[in-house]
């Protein structure tokens, strides 16, 4: 048997550097020529699913305080005047509110929702963010509260007219340390950062349910899932994410060892034409002294046209004190029109079990698998199972 010379630590560093540069160049090339594309009609949320919820929103509206009453005399209805203070006063004083039935402008301070609140957006309601140079904002902020019901919010960020160049943390809806949150059909576009952010502050968010979110042309991620115990997102449509890394449709990205990714279900998500990745797991942030357990299930994921349909970025080294136990289960994904269908970095053996069932990869994807062995090798070996 031929013997190969041992790889010295110095050679290993050089190889890692080359691999890192290669990956960066590949992903930079992936962005060249990116174009925002119209959303195909077949991916839009089904009207029959939303119809009874629109009826419920209409019922809630009939007993809600109309925030139009909080606006000053002579208010405009074209979204050109900042009414942040007036709207916040109305929200603070009422348990159930309905937004004006026309576009309203808010500034980078955003609007804060309090506990035990029902919020309805009327058919023509829209929150438009005034341009600023703010590196960090939350247009709708749901922090350290409980029992929020939010119906049909439409939120437009300022990325087209943003006056600064720094930061990537301008969020459409930001949820942190919140419990029992229900959001129906949020439509969020053009944010400087993420369409929806879910994390902790300081406690982990719990029992969050989002139905039919539509996230389009946001700059960093469509949805960032950072820390949550109990999350269901059904029929998400995440499109055209582009601008600043990671440029993912849906990104699981814990920041620290205390973050949790548990009891999470993504049911029938569609990721379309995102600049880099449809669904990504970047779990290296949980490295630390405490073992962490995860449970994530993704069913019937469709990625159409994102550069990479599915990517798994695990622990960056094998010397981590802890492991992330549990499982990530991906059932019947369909990946098509991708430059790369799937990929991984890091050390998956330190992470949860990956279980893929009934993977469908279109022939026009360059990484179409020719065998289960190839897929298993790509995702890191023994901790990956395909059925």
Secondary structure, 3 states (H helix, E strand, C coil): CCCCCCCCHHHHHHHHHHHHHHHHHHHHHHHCCCCCCCCCHHHCCCHHHHHHHHHHHHHHHHCCEEHHHHCCCCCCCEEEEECHHHHHHHHHHCCEEECCCCEEEECCCCEECCCCEEEECCCCCEEEECCCCCCEEEEEEEECCEEEEEECCEEECCCCCCCCCCCCEEEEEEEECCEEEEEECCEEECCCCEEEEEEECCCEEEEEEEECCEEECCCCEEEEECCEEEEEEECCEEECCCCCCCCEEEEECCCCCCCCEEEEEEECCEEECCCCEEEEEEHHHHCCCCCEEEEEEEECCEEECCCEEEEEECECCCCCCCCEEEEEEEECCEEECCCEEEEEECEHHHCCEEEEECCEECCCCCCCCCCHHHHHHHCCCCCEEEC
